[in-house]
Amino acid sequence: FLKPNVRMMEEGPYNLIRRINAVCIRLGLAIGGISVNKNSATNVDYSEYLGPDWKPEFKGPCTLITNHVTVLDHIIMILYKFPTMVASSFYKGVPIVGKLLQRLQLIFVERGKDPERTRLRALEEIKQYQ
């Protein structure tokens, strides 16, 4: 029940934060009476979208782009995969929360009036983590 994800056990500067985070999330979900079912699809064929010559090669990090339905979506993703997420730079300046988000290694993106430029900046930030 309180056992963290194996990937979280890897050595690194945020190892303790990841362990504490996993335990807190599991406790919070249990107290709230929320159960989570994890389903994995390992034999996925993307050749329809990426061409007939596509072969699966999963050798490094990936980029997962999602749209959330509830706040719990992000919490559950953190529990199972501990991804690096992208957030508005506004949150970086919020007392306490901003520091916590920085410790969780979020990528902060400046939102601007030019959506195309904002997207390009976000992509550049994400590339640095790949």
Stockholm file with secondary structure:
# STOCKHOLM 1.0

chainA/1-130         FLKPNVRMMEEGPYNLIRRINAVCIRLGLAIGGISVNKNSATNVDYSEYLGPDWKPEFKGPCTLITNHVTVLDHIIMILYKFPTMVASSFYKGVPIVGKLLQRLQLIFVERGKDPERTRLRALEEIKQYQ
#=GR chainA/1-130 SS CCCCCGGGGSCSTTHHHHHHHHHHHHHHHHHTTCCCCCCCCCSCCCHHHHCTTCCCCCCSCCCCCCCCSSHHHHHHHHHHTCCCCEEEGGGGGSTTHHHHHHHTTCEEECCCSCHHHHHHHHHHHHHHHC
#=GC SS_cons         CCCCCGGGGSCSTTHHHHHHHHHHHHHHHHHTTCCCCCCCCCSCCCHHHHCTTCCCCCCSCCCCCCCCSSHHHHHHHHHHTCCCCEEEGGGGGSTTHHHHHHHTTCEEECCCSCHHHHHHHHHHHHHHHC
//
